[in-house]
Amino acid sequence: MRKFVVHAWNFIFNHNVSPLRHIKDVAIRHYVLQALGFMWAVSFSIAIGSYVTAFANIVGHAVLIGAAAITVSTYTAARVKPSMFTGFGRRPNGEHE
């Protein structure tokens, strides 16, 4: 396992072992490796950020769907059984129980 990890590391990061070794100019090799590293850093940042955002997105949508469901059930209850809403709030004309 250790040999596999060392070989994988060298294959990616060692310019004398990786396929970048076929580029003659060492400066260009370095530039290409830096560009690939930057690409992977951005890719992982976007992936991790979207995972975090996905959770917030799911929670936000659940709240909106819940609010819509409560609104529909309130309107349905007001239409079907309006007496359910009596006894709350102010009394008209100062009536008391």
LOLUM-694041 format. One record per residue (C-alpha): x, y negated, z negated. Coordinates in steps of 0.001 Angstrom, whole numbers, plus 500000, padded with zeros to 6 digits. Layout:
XYZ/...
//
This chain:
500000500000500000/502833497632499159/504437498223502574/501112497492504256/500723494178502394/504318493146503139/503935494078506800/500615492200507095/502134489150505413/505155489168507704/503013489778510779/501043486626510036/503568484275508422/507012485331509669/507637483779513067/510299486402513829/507795489274513383/504479487820514548/503481487559518209/504603483937518000/508154485276518317/507604485254522091/507474481441522092/511048480357522753/510953476913521092/510992477254517270/509386473813516841/506441474845519026/506186478124517058/506015476112513858/503408473749515330/501222476643516492/501481478343513085/500556475051511349/497590474550513703/496373478095513004/496798477565509264/494800474341509426/492097476066511469/491777478850508875/491724476386505971/488894474443507605/487061477663508473/487160478959504901/486191475544503520/483158475398505789/482213478989504964/482475478491501203/480729475130501436/477877476639503396/477493479394500785/477151476770498065/474886474661500250/472840477715501160/472024478275497483/470976474646497054/469014474889500285/467185478007499100/466354476413495734/465175473215497437/462932475115499824/461526477201496967/460633474005495096/458944472524498171/457006475732498863/455985475893495205/454785472280495303/452759473018498439/451246476113496806/450278474154493678/448706471428495827/446679473937497851/445505475765494726/444540472452493068/442539471353496122/440913474790496350/439996474750492656/438580471218492980/436420472338495904/435276475673494431/435007474832490718/435143471077490083/433942471561486493/437392472960485746/438710469389485803/436208467884483376/437330467009479887/440679465493480902/441604461842480789/439427458813480167/435662458965479781/433576456663481937/431791453822480111/433529454550476835/431727457848476199/432992459974473302/432475463609472511/
//
